[in-house]
Amino acid sequence: MRPIARFAWGLLAYEIGVIAWGAYVRATGSGAGCGNHWPLCKGEVVPRLPSAETLIELSHRLSSGLALALTLLLFAWARRVYPIGHRVRLGAGAVVSLMITEALIGAVLVLFALVAHDASLKRALGTSLHLVNTFLLLAATSLTAWWASGGEPVRLWARGALAPVLALSLLATLLVATSGALTALGDTLFPSASVASGLTQDWAAGAPMYVRLRVLHPMLAVATAAIVLVAMTLVRTLRCARAVQILSRAAGVLAVAQVALGLLDITLLAPVTMQLAHLVLADLVWIALVLTSAAAMASAPAPVSPPAFPPSRPILG
């Protein structure tokens, strides 16, 4: 594996860590730890006598800044190593663009006070856009690392049923992840004392949208896991490449584990540690699906065995 490929995989792992820390900021209500200031924290580079919330938010900003610096390094490295138009170079450019967008969305949430205990529809929209951009960032980084490791370019045409099947599994996963982000926000804003009281809140007349999603999200998660399992089985039938076989099985196992962990999260009333584990597993499901799609859309179809004919009998004269 080339050094740039190892660097890209390491950047992907670091991004997952930054995303998890961002979820910790949300779960602990520390999103307003730096006030309505960005990129400064409470109007200062390093605030004096910072509170715990300020330290949590500030550390997240610093880790995000380091992620941006590493992304720029990857882009410069790809430009040096690969020619114009190469897929690794294009992928690294997409990573930089999405990382900048990620920072800008976070800045808007802070500057417009759509953090901490805000329960407005504007925050729901911002959170959803943040999640979609985060998943696109993970996809771009995954593909860049995959291609730098020798992955073949994706071919979109003449793929038969493969392309719509993979697109459906990716879109369903993105939808359920978005609803999961809003559900997790609802658990933070409207915590429940018990499962029974949580169900009462969920079905109460006039319940906030965040609370309503606590009923809808598990159903979406189960349906999405079923879609992923069927899609990955079909992919293995259509593509016999070893990478496709391994990645598609990993995606199916992770999707089932995600549902099981989500049910446990509900039972335990969504503690912070379970929320973080649930989010990291969702990231891994998405990455496995993206890599499965890249490998399947680049490999040749599974060979079709010739029809078997019964052995001919000798003709007796």
Residue, then its C-alpha position, 0 to 999 in steps of 0.5 A: m500500500r502506498p504511503i498516501a493510501r495509508f494516510a487517507w485511511g488514517l484520515l478516515a479513522y480520524e474523521i470518525g473520531v471527530i464526528a463522534w466527539g461532535a456528537y458528544v458536544r451535542a449530547t452534553g449540551s455543550g454546543a453553546g460553550c463558546g457562545n455565539h462566536w466563530p471561529l473565536c471562542k467567546g470572542e477570544v482565541v483561548p478563553r480565560l477560566p473556561s467552563a467544562e462546556t467551553l472546553i468540550e466545544l473548544s476541543h471539538r473546534l480544534s480537532s475539526g481544524l486539524a482535520l481540515a489541515l490533514t485534508l489539505l495535506l492529502f489534497a496537496w499530496a494527491r496533486r503531487v503524486y497523481p496526474i490531472g484528472h486521476r480519480v485519487r486527485l479528484g477524490a481528494g478535491a471532493v474531500v477538501s470541498l466537503m470538509i470546508t462545507e462541514a465547517l461552514i454548516g457548523a459555523v452557521l449553527v453556532l452563529f445563529a444559536l441553533v445549538a444547546h437546547d434550541a428545539s426549532l425547525k431551523r435546527a432540525l434542518g441544519t442538523s439534517l444538512h450537517l449529517v448529509n454533508t458528514f456522510l458525503l465527506l466520509a464517502a469521499t474520503s473512503l473512495t479516495a483511500w480505496w482508489a489510492s490503494g489500487g481500486e479501479p475507477v467506477r463505471l456507471w453505465a451498462r450495470g443492469a440492476l446493480a446500480p439501482v439496487l446499490a443506490l437504493s441501499l445508499l439512499a435508505t441508509l442516508l435517510v435512516a441516518t438523518s432520522g437517527a441524528l434528529t432522534a438523538l437530538g430529541d433524546t437530548l432535548f426531551p429525555s425520558a425517565s423510563v421506557a414507559s414514560g418515553l412511549t407516553q411522550d412519543w404518542a402524546a398530542g402535540a408532541p414535538m417533531y423530535v419526540r415523534l421521530r423516536v417512534l418512526h426511527p426504529m421502524l425505518a432502521v429495521a426496514t433499511a437493514a432488510i433492504v441492505l441485506v437483500a441488496m448485498t445478497l444480490v450484489r454477491t450474486l452479480r459480482c464474484a470479486r473477492a473484495v465485493q464478497i467481503l465488503s458486502r458481507a461486512a455491510g450486512v453484518l454491520a447493518v444488523a448490528q446497528v439495529a441491535l445496538g439501536l434497540l439496546d440504546i432505546t432500552l437503556l434510555a440513550p446514554v451518551t456512550m451508547q449514542l456515540a457507539h450507535l453513531v460510529l456503527a452508523d458511519l461504518v455501515w455507510i463506509a462499507l456500503v460505499l466501498t461495496s458499491a465502488a468495488a461492485m461497480a468496477s468489477a466484471p459480472a460473475p461468470v455465467s456457467p454454461p448449461a449442463f447437458p446429459p452425457s451422450r450415449p453411444i449409438l449401437g449399430 
